[in-house]
Amino acid sequence: MKKRIVGIISLVVILSAYIVFRYYLFHLHGMKEFPLYLCVIGAILIVLTGLIKNDKIFPAITSFGYIVSFFAGILFEYDYGEGLNSMWIIWLICFVVTVIIGIIIQKKIGN
């Protein structure tokens, strides 16, 4: 149990962030499905690496990346009008970049 604590905490953080982003901050982005898609991808990565492989760095970076990427999307979004904006693109790209950085750090440093 102790060796999986980082994975469990990371999973709780990303699921909590999903609830906050999807329901309480819905007025900022207006998306119903996209936050769920990113959360499911992040949760699967956390379960595979944090709970099964017992990695410590990658799950934390993944949950951190989900949160930071959301705020980067809010900060740098561009509204095209008629309900179209670039928030989801920025959120996706930042999240993918964060996951890739997490993979690189995990490979270099390890547990």
N, C-alpha and C positions, 0 to 999 in steps of 0.2 A: 504494500500500500504506500509506504513512504517513497519508494522510487517512482511512483506514478503521480505524485502530488502535483507536480508542475503541469502534467497533462490534464488532470482533473480541474485545477484552477483555471487553466487556459480555456478549457471547454465551458466552464461556468461563466467566464468573462465574455467569451464570444456569444454565448446564448443570451446573456444579460444585455449585451450591447445590441443584439438583434431586436430584443423586445423594446428597448428604449428607442432605437432608430425607427423601427417599423411603426410603433404605436404612438409614442410620446413626441417624436420629432417628425412625424409624418407631414406636418405642414411645411417643413423645409424642403422636402423632395417630392412628395406626392406619388411615390412608387409603392406598389403593393407586393409585387413578386420579386423584383430584383434584389432587395435586401435579403430575402429568404434564400435565393440562389447562391449568393456569395457566402452567406452563413453556413449553408449546407456544405459547400466546398471546403470552407475553412474548418468546419467541425469534422468532416471526414479526414482531412489532413491531420488535425490534432489527434483524433482517435488512433489513426494509423501510426503516427510518430510518437505521440506522447503517452498513449496508454498501452500500445502493443510493443513498440520498440524501446520505450522508456527514454526517449530523447528529452533533453531539458531545454535546449535553446530554441529549436524550431517551433514548438507549440506556443511558446511565449511570444515569439516574433509574429507568428500568424495571428494570434488574437489581438496583439498590439497593432498589427497592420490593418486589420479590419476596422478598428476604431479610427486610427490616424487617416486612413484612406477616405473614410466617410467625411471627415472634417476638411480634408484637402479638396474633395469634390464640392463641398458646400462653399469653401473659400474661393475656389478658382472657376466655378461654373459660369457659363455664359448662356443667357436666355435668348433664344432665337425667336421668341414670340409664339403664339398659338399653342402654348403648352409644351414646346420643345426646348430642351436645354442639354448642356453637355455634362451635367453632374454625374450621371451614371457612367459615362465613358471615363472620366477622370477617376472616379471611385474604383472602377474595374482595373484600369491601368496601374494605379498606385498599389492596389492590393496584389496584383500579379507581380509587380516589381518587388514588393515587400516579401512575398513568398519566395521569390528567387534569391533575394538577399539572405533570407533565413536559411535556405538550402546551402548557400555558399558558406555562410558562417558556421553552420552545423558540420559541414564537411571539414572545414579548416580547424575548428576548435574541438569539435566532438563534445562528449558529455563532460 
